[in-house]
């Protein structure tokens, strides 16, 4: 009896569609009249469900698949208990995700939504405990092991930001700097900790990297891990940081740029033939993700210049563009690549078309937000920007809608290779 990853990943694709639909509704409310929902409540529902129902759920499933595959190589004992344990955790996480989806729309930061979000954090901690415990069955020579441990560590500590935020919301005692610091703390250790490190673990496992191939593969982890904590202050450059903290932040940004580009060059040299075995469509998605991640690290380094950081954090379109660059162009597209490259969900031509349309929507969304953000520096208004963003959201929903329909639909197809 094996872990039914296909069953759980169908929820992932469906949840991504729900995230996109809520995003479309938010874009509609900005550009047109639609008084039935509170925009702030929709935003909370959108972000919480994207994190828990789409990304965290998918990462958990893919990490369980990794663990089961490695466990098969080591031992076959206690199979049923293994499946029951992780199935229960995934079920609990989905219940929390759907609870947040509904009740953040209804009440915003209210009692029930806070209960579900707190329960979600507890579920993630339980998953971290059992997964790290089960990782002991895997050889220390497996490079992905440390990435997964670090990902779970950052996921757990990111919750401190959520608790601080929830406390401020409930007590109505909100100080602007503390409020922003808590939000960015949570976002940093989710985006650059949990999400990034888990995806890197999956990538390293997918590429079958070994330290014997190149000693820099092992150093890559430690350089990113050590730099991740001071890199949090990249999100707080708008405040008056002590000079020592600022210098550490700049060093962290340089380390990440250096590490990423050196790692990328080694991969291009050593794994070109391996990647050429995959369809052009999947290689295009991976190239898109690699380019987006390269831009992300360069933007981080650029933000260490005080004048630029003051401008960037002062304009909402810049912040939204950066967050969507990470969430959509990097994390979401990589997860879709990983799912279909490993045939964890049956891959066919309509799914290919759906993912391509989705990626086009991601690209258009980023371009429009970037142009809007740059124009805002000179307080220039871009004509029909909201309408164009709504159009990009329609493309996003259409793409992931096609992908979800053909991923969930029971049809007999042969993989498109």
C-alpha positions in Angstrom: 0.0 0.0 0.0 1.5 3.3 -1.1 0.8 7.0 -0.3 -1.8 8.2 -2.7 -0.1 11.4 -3.8 -2.3 11.9 -6.8 -5.4 12.1 -4.6 -3.8 14.8 -2.4 -2.3 16.8 -5.3 -5.7 17.1 -7.0 -6.7 19.1 -3.9 -3.5 21.2 -4.5 -4.5 22.1 -8.1 -8.1 22.8 -7.1 -6.9 25.0 -4.2 -4.7 27.0 -6.6 -7.8 27.6 -8.8 -9.7 28.9 -5.7 -6.8 31.2 -4.9 -6.8 32.6 -8.5 -10.6 33.1 -8.4 -10.4 35.1 -5.2 -7.6 37.1 -6.7 -9.8 37.8 -9.7 -12.6 38.9 -7.5 -10.3 41.3 -5.7 -9.1 42.7 -9.0 -12.7 43.2 -10.1 -13.6 45.0 -6.9 -10.7 47.5 -7.5 -11.6 48.2 -11.1 -15.4 48.0 -11.0 -18.3 48.2 -8.6 -18.9 45.0 -6.4 -20.1 45.8 -2.9 -20.9 42.3 -1.6 -17.5 41.5 0.0 -15.1 43.4 2.2 -11.8 43.8 0.2 -9.6 43.5 3.3 -11.4 40.3 4.3 -11.0 38.9 0.8 -7.3 39.7 1.0 -6.8 37.9 4.3 -8.7 34.9 2.9 -6.7 34.9 -0.3 -3.3 35.1 1.4 -4.0 32.6 4.2 -5.6 30.0 1.8 -2.7 30.5 -0.7 -0.2 29.7 2.0 -2.0 26.8 3.7 -4.3 25.3 1.1 -2.0 25.6 -2.0 1.7 25.9 -1.1 2.0 24.4 2.3 -0.3 21.5 1.4 1.5 20.8 -1.8 5.0 21.0 -0.2 3.8 18.6 2.5 2.5 16.1 -0.1 5.7 16.3 -2.2 7.9 15.9 0.9 5.9 12.9 2.0 6.4 11.4 -1.5 10.2 12.0 -1.2 10.2 10.4 2.2 8.2 7.3 1.1 10.5 6.8 -1.9 13.6 7.0 0.3 12.0 4.9 3.0 11.3 2.1 0.5 15.0 1.9 -0.1 15.7 1.6 3.6 12.8 -0.4 5.2 9.2 -1.5 4.5 8.0 -1.7 8.1 5.1 0.2 9.7 3.7 1.2 6.2 0.1 1.6 7.3 1.0 3.7 10.3 3.1 5.9 8.1 0.2 6.5 5.7 -2.4 7.0 8.5 -0.2 9.5 10.3 0.5 11.8 7.3 -3.0 11.4 5.8 -4.4 12.7 9.2 -2.0 15.6 9.1 -2.9 16.5 5.5 -6.7 16.2 6.3 -6.3 18.5 9.3 -4.3 21.0 7.3 -7.0 21.1 4.6 -9.8 21.6 7.2 -7.9 24.5 8.6 -7.3 25.9 5.1 -10.9 25.8 4.1 -11.9 27.2 7.5 -9.7 30.2 7.0 -10.9 30.5 3.4 -14.5 30.9 4.5 -14.3 32.7 7.8 -11.7 35.3 6.8 -14.2 36.3 4.1 -17.0 36.4 6.6 -15.4 38.1 9.6 -11.8 39.0 8.8 -9.6 38.7 11.9 -12.4 37.3 14.1 -12.6 34.5 16.7 -13.3 31.6 14.3 -10.8 32.6 11.7 -8.1 33.0 14.3 -9.0 29.6 15.7 -8.5 28.0 12.3 -5.2 29.9 11.6 -3.9 28.9 15.0 -4.9 25.3 14.4 -3.1 25.5 11.1 0.1 26.5 12.8 -0.3 23.6 15.3 -0.8 21.2 12.3 2.4 22.5 10.7 4.4 22.0 13.9 3.0 18.4 14.2 4.1 17.8 10.6 7.5 19.2 11.3 8.0 16.9 14.4 7.0 13.7 12.6 8.8 14.5 9.3 12.1 15.4 11.0 11.8 12.3 13.1 11.3 10.2 9.9 14.2 11.9 8.2 16.4 10.0 10.5 15.8 6.9 8.4 17.5 8.6 5.5 21.3 8.7 5.0 23.0 11.9 6.0 24.7 11.9 2.6 21.3 12.8 1.0 21.7 16.6 0.3 18.0 17.2 0.3 17.7 16.2 4.0 19.2 19.4 5.5 17.1 21.6 3.1 13.9 19.9 4.4 15.0 20.2 8.0 15.7 23.9 7.6 12.4 24.5 5.7 10.4 23.1 8.6 12.5 25.0 11.1 11.7 28.3 9.3 8.0 27.3 9.0 7.7 26.9 12.7 9.5 30.2 13.7 7.5 32.1 11.1 4.5 31.6 13.3 5.8 34.1 15.8 5.0 36.8 13.4 1.4 35.5 13.0 0.9 35.4 16.8 2.1 39.0 17.1 -0.2 40.1 14.3 -3.2 38.3 15.7 -2.6 39.8 19.2 -2.5 43.3 17.7 -5.7 42.7 15.7 -7.6 41.3 18.7 -6.5 43.9 21.2 -6.9 46.7 18.6 -3.5 47.9 19.8 -1.7 48.4 16.5 1.5 50.4 16.1 2.4 50.8 12.4 6.1 49.8 12.6 5.4 46.8 14.8 2.5 45.8 12.6 4.6 45.9 9.4 7.6 44.2 11.1 5.3 41.3 12.2 3.9 41.0 8.7 7.3 41.0 7.0 8.7 38.6 9.6 6.0 36.1 8.8 6.3 36.6 5.0 10.1 36.4 5.1 10.3 33.1 6.9 7.5 31.7 4.8 8.7 32.8 1.4 12.5 32.8 1.9 12.5 30.1 4.6 9.8 27.4 4.4 8.9 27.8 0.7 12.3 28.4 -0.7 14.2 25.7 1.3 11.5 23.1 0.7 11.6 23.8 -3.0 15.4 23.6 -3.1 15.2 20.3 -1.3 12.8 19.0 -4.0 15.0 20.4 -6.8 18.2 18.8 -5.4 16.3 15.5 -5.1 14.9 15.9 -8.6 18.3 16.6 -10.1 19.9 13.8 -8.0 22.7 16.1 -6.8 25.5 14.6 -4.8 28.3 16.3 -2.8 30.8 14.0 -4.6 29.8 15.7 -7.9 30.7 19.1 -6.6 31.6 20.2 -3.0 29.7 23.5 -3.6 26.4 21.7 -3.5 26.8 21.1 0.3 28.1 24.7 0.8 25.1 26.1 -1.0 22.8 25.0 1.8 24.9 26.4 4.6 25.4 29.8 2.8 21.7 30.1 2.3 20.9 28.9 5.8 23.3 31.3 7.5 22.2 34.3 5.4 18.4 33.6 5.7 18.0 35.1 9.3 19.8 38.4 8.7 18.1 38.7 5.3 14.9 39.3 7.2 16.1 42.9 7.8 15.9 43.4 4.0 12.2 43.7 4.7 12.7 46.3 7.4 15.1 48.7 5.6 12.4 51.4 5.9 13.1 51.6 9.6 16.2 53.0 11.2 18.4 49.9 11.6 21.5 50.0 13.7 24.6 50.2 11.4 25.8 46.7 12.5 22.4 45.1 11.5 22.5 47.0 8.2 26.0 45.8 7.4 25.0 42.2 8.2 21.9 42.6 6.0 24.0 43.8 3.0 26.4 40.9 3.5 23.5 38.5 3.6 22.2 39.9 0.3 25.6 39.6 -1.3 26.0 36.0 -0.1 22.6 35.0 -1.5 23.4 36.5 -5.0 26.8 34.9 -5.1 25.6 31.5 -3.9 22.6 31.4 -6.2 24.5 32.3 -9.4 27.4 30.0 -8.7 24.9 27.2 -8.0 23.0 28.0 -11.2 26.1 27.9 -13.3 27.2 24.5 -11.9 23.7 23.1 -12.6 23.7 24.4 -16.2 27.2 22.8 -16.8 26.5 19.5 -15.1 22.8 18.8 -15.6 22.2 20.1 -19.1 22.0 16.6 -20.6 19.7 15.4 -17.8 17.3 18.2 -18.3 17.3 17.7 -22.1 15.4 14.4 -21.5 12.3 16.4 -20.5 9.8 18.0 -22.9 10.6 21.6 -24.0 7.5 22.8 -22.3 8.8 21.7 -18.8 12.3 23.1 -19.5 10.7 26.4 -20.4 8.8 26.5 -17.1 12.0 25.7 -15.2 13.9 28.4 -17.2 11.1 30.9 -16.3 11.4 30.0 -12.6 15.3 30.3 -12.7 15.1 33.7 -14.3 12.5 34.9 -11.8 14.6 33.7 -8.9 17.7 35.4 -10.3 15.7 38.7 -10.6 14.4 38.2 -7.0 18.0 37.9 -5.6 19.2 40.9 -7.6 16.2 43.0 -6.4 17.0 42.1 -2.8 20.6 43.3 -3.3 19.4 46.5 -5.0 17.0 47.2 -2.1 20.0 47.6 0.3 20.6 51.0 -1.3 18.8 53.3 1.2 17.2 55.5 -1.5 15.9 52.6 -3.4 14.5 50.8 -0.3 12.6 53.9 0.8 11.0 54.2 -2.6 10.2 50.5 -3.0 8.5 50.2 0.4 6.7 53.4 -0.1 4.7 52.2 -3.1 2.2 49.4 -2.8 2.5 48.1 -6.4 6.2 47.5 -5.9 5.6 45.4 -2.8 2.7 43.5 -4.5 4.8 42.9 -7.6 7.7 41.4 -5.4 5.4 39.2 -3.4 3.7 37.9 -6.5 7.1 37.4 -8.2 8.0 34.9 -5.4 4.6 33.3 -4.9 3.5 32.9 -8.5 6.6 33.1 -10.8 8.9 31.1 -8.6 7.1 28.9 -6.0 3.8 28.1 -7.8 5.4 27.5 -11.3 8.1 25.4 -9.7 5.5 23.2 -7.9 3.5 22.7 -11.1 6.8 21.8 -12.9 7.7 19.3 -10.2 4.3 17.7 -10.1 4.1 17.1 -13.9 7.8 16.4 -14.5 7.6 13.5 -12.0 4.2 12.4 -13.5 2.6 12.6 -10.0 -0.5 13.7 -11.9 -1.2 12.4 -15.4 0.2 14.8 -17.9 -1.5 15.6 -21.2 -1.8 18.2 -23.9 -4.7 20.2 -22.3 -2.8 20.4 -19.1 0.3 21.7 -21.0 -1.9 24.4 -22.6 -3.4 25.3 -19.2 0.0 25.7 -17.5 1.4 27.8 -20.5 -1.7 30.1 -20.3 -1.2 30.3 -16.5 2.5 31.2 -17.0 1.6 33.9 -19.5 -0.9 35.4 -17.0 1.9 35.4 -14.3 4.3 37.2 -16.7 1.7 39.8 -17.7 0.7 40.4 -14.1 4.4 41.0 -13.1 5.0 43.3 -16.1 1.9 45.5 -15.4 2.7 45.7 -11.6 6.3 46.5 -12.3 5.4 49.3 -14.8 2.8 50.6 -12.4 5.3 50.5 -9.5 8.1 52.3 -11.5 5.6 54.9 -12.7 4.5 55.6 -9.1 8.0 56.8 -8.3 7.2 59.9 -10.4 3.5 59.8 -9.3 2.5 59.0 -12.9 -0.8 57.2 -13.3 -0.8 54.3 -15.8 -4.1 54.5 -17.8 -6.3 51.4 -17.4 -3.8 49.7 -15.1 -6.5 48.2 -13.0 -8.4 46.9 -16.0 -5.2 45.4 -17.4 -4.5 43.7 -14.1 -8.0 42.3 -14.1 -7.3 41.0 -17.7 -4.2 39.3 -16.4 -6.2 37.8 -13.6 -8.7 36.3 -16.1 -5.8 34.7 -18.0 -4.4 33.3 -14.7 -7.8 31.8 -13.8 -8.4 30.5 -17.3 -5.0 28.7 -17.3 -5.2 27.1 -13.9 -8.9 26.3 -14.6 -8.0 24.2 -17.6 -5.1 22.6 -15.7 -7.4 21.8 -12.7 -10.2 20.4 -14.9 -7.9 18.0 -16.8 -5.8 17.1 -13.7 -8.9 16.1 -11.7 -11.0 14.6 -14.6 -10.7 10.8 -14.9 -9.5 10.2 -18.4 -7.1 7.7 -20.0 -4.3 9.6 -21.5 -0.7 8.9 -22.3 1.9 11.3 -20.9 3.0 14.0 -23.5 6.8 13.4 -23.8 
